[in-house]
Amino acid sequence: MVKSVLSERKTFHPSELERRELPPAAGAAVRTLANEIAVTVGPSRAIATTLGDPELLEHIETRYTELPEDVHHAMRAPATAAGVTVIGRLPLGDTELGQTPMDWRQAAAWAGEPGRTSSSFALDITMLLLARCAGEPFGWQGQQGGRLVNNIVPTPGHEREQSGASSTALLSPHTEDAFHPLRANLLMLGCLRNPDLVGTTVSSVRRVELTAAQRDRLSRRELPILPDVSYGTGFPNQPSPPVATLGRDQGQLTLRFDPAYTPLDDAGPEFRSAYDHLAEELERVCITAALAPGELLLVDNDVVVHGRVPFTPRYNGTDRWLKRVNIRLAQRHRDASEAAETGYGQRVVAPFHTIRGNRR
Ligand SMILES: [Fe+2]
């Protein structure tokens, strides 16, 4: 069971967030290029289902370099110990979105409907262009059908689960895809709609206070982390290797943390006490960002855990709607011991890696 979760909070701490302004001309340039590509390739159901169409990806790979230097500069990894950056903002009007879909399947289907008046497909391309400026966008075969851009919307029947489809439950702080050795280095969340200013919570391991003994204990491989419910169920029956909660990259602390999917009751008392202390510290240093439409949140997934405060879904087409992209950074290093992990059979969809490989 989850013992350490954030208490509900709706306090915002904008001054603690690193903010980067995207000049209006730069934001407009991204949307114009994305619209151009959207008109050239589609939309079609086949392309919008996964966004893995080779022609679409080729356009993104060849043209993201044309974007203004301001865009590339804004999309670099978060630069402060907080490990998170708000980038504002893309030009975006509410009426161009159409209705918020009810789930990720509907979002993908609607994005591929040529007659539907919604910029969802062009915004998928916008997100891929921006993510490609930051690093290498990728998806997961087992998540949202392998789509390279995930849609995060509250979904009927999933209100209380620990996944992005939930709403009334607090989404407790976690590393994205903590169970997998190929988890993202950066997460990009693009806000399309957030009428109730629902906050995304972020806590950096580089701001917590731990004793040397606690650090040492949490750096040992003690417990496994299982895949979250968005990948399905049945994983507790698979072999599950223990992983380290804390790591280091270039001498600085990194974090791999997902208490909702960690069998904490199996831990020894010393580990459990250190883990609980870490959870309390992550709560202490937690900051909340309520994204506005057109704003992007870049989250350093090696440094920061993220969550979301509870909210009441509307289910009337005006709900909170985010687009999410996983990003790999070539310069990042993870502990060598992770290379032996199988990731519970979950496979990445990494077409940009292949494109770049073919060009070398
Ligand atoms: Fe998440």
Residues whose N, C-alpha, C, O or C-beta is under 5 A from the ligand:
A	BS01	LIG	E176
